[in-house]
């Protein structure tokens, strides 16, 4: 019995020396670009929605540099300062620091929160105006609950 060897054609030299095209390079670059975009979005959202806020005293102290900028302020709602005009959907009130007793006038355009009467403190987000008032577009009220000692939080967004 004789064995016959099968003929295996050899790879031409021109193909053997040619490097494969970098089709994977496109996928790698695309992945790097997408990863960079995700990192940028995470950093932006963290910076823009951070929980940092200023006190009333800090806001009034830095008022000349903060005028016209978006600011988040925390303070105690001043009793008797509420001025609600339902026809205009305008709520005016003041917040104060417990330590310095300085007051910051607030103007909020939108529906009056139901629990505003019970509000103990508020975190207000909006723009500090050049006249020293604060135009709020977001109110976060902390109200004492009937059943618990911890404050109840209510979030209200402006209609403007």
N, C-alpha and C positions, 0 to 999 in steps of 0.2 A: 504494500500500500504506500502510495506516495501522497504526501500532503501538498496541497497547492496553497501557496500563500496568496492571501487576498491583496489586491492592489489598493493602497491608500494613497490618494493624490496628496502631494505636498502643497503647503500654503505658499503661494507666490511671494517672493521677497518684498514686493511693493506693499502687499497687505500685511505682512508680518511686521514690517517696520512702522506702519501707520499706527498712530496712537488713537485710541477710541475717543470719540467726540465727548466733550464734557456736558452731557445731558444732565448729569447730576448736579453740576454747578448751578444751573438755573433753579433747581429745587432748593439747594443750600442757600443761595442768595435770597430767594423768596421767603424761606423760613427765617432767615436772619432779619429781613425787613419786617415781617409780621411780628417777630418777637420784640423788636425795637418799638414797634407801634403799641404793642400791649404794655410794655414798660412805661412808655410816655403817657398812655391813658391812665394807668394806675397812679403814677406820680401826680398827674394833673388832678384827678378826682380826690386824691388824698389831701392835696394842698387846698383845693377849693371847698372841701366839705369838712375840714378839720373842726374839732370841737372848741377851738380857742375863741375866747371872747374877752372884751375889755370891760372893766368896771365903769361906772358913771364918772368917777373921779379921773380915771385914766383917759376917758374919752374927752372930758372937758379940758383936761390939761393939754392934750395933744390936738385939740380942735383945729387950730390953724393948719396943721399938716394933714389932718384927716378930712377936711372939708371937701365934699364932692366924691369921696371914696366909699366903697362898700365896707361896712363895719358890722360887727356883731357885738352887742352890748348886753350886759346882765345887770339887773337892779331890782329893787323892791318897788312894787306898784304903790304910789303915794295915795293914801286914802283921801277921797273927796276930790281928786284931780280929774275924774272922768267927765268928759264932755262929748256925748254921743249925739250926732245929728243924723237921724235915719233917712231923711230926704236926700242928703248928700252922700250917705254911706261913709261918713267920716267919724273916726274915733280919735279924740285927743285926750291924752293923759300924760302923767309924768312918772318917771322912775327915779329912785334915789339910791345912794349907797347907804348901808347901815352904819358904816364907820365915819364917813365924812358928811353925811346928810346933804350933799349937793344934789340938785335935781336936774334932770334932762327932760325937756318937753318932747313928747312923741306924737306924731301924726300918722295914723293908719287909715288907709282907704280900703274899705271892704266891710263885710258883715261883722257886726260886733259879736265876739265870742259869747256864748251863753253863760259861761262860768266866769266872766270877767269880774263880776262883783266879788267872787270868792278868791280871786287871784292873789297869791301871796308874793310871788316874784315872777319876773318875766325875762326871757332872753329874746331880744329884738334884733332882727337883721334888716339892714337897709342902708340908706345913705345919710351921712351927716351933712346938713345944709350949711351954707355960709353964715346964716343968721343965728346959728347955734342950736336950731331945732333938729330933730331927727325924723326923717321920712321913712317909716317902716314898711316893708313889704312882706315880712314874715314875723309872726308872733308865736312864741312858745311859752305858754302860761303854765306855771307850777301852782297847783291849787291843793290845799289840804283835803284829803279824803275824809269822809265821815267814818270809815271803818278802819283805816290804817293811819299810822303816824307818817308814813312816807308820802311825799307830794305826788299828786296826779298830774301828768303832763298832757297838754292839749296843744296841737299844732294847727295854726291858721295861716292860710296863704292870702295875700292881697289879690284883689280883683283887677288891679291895674297892671 
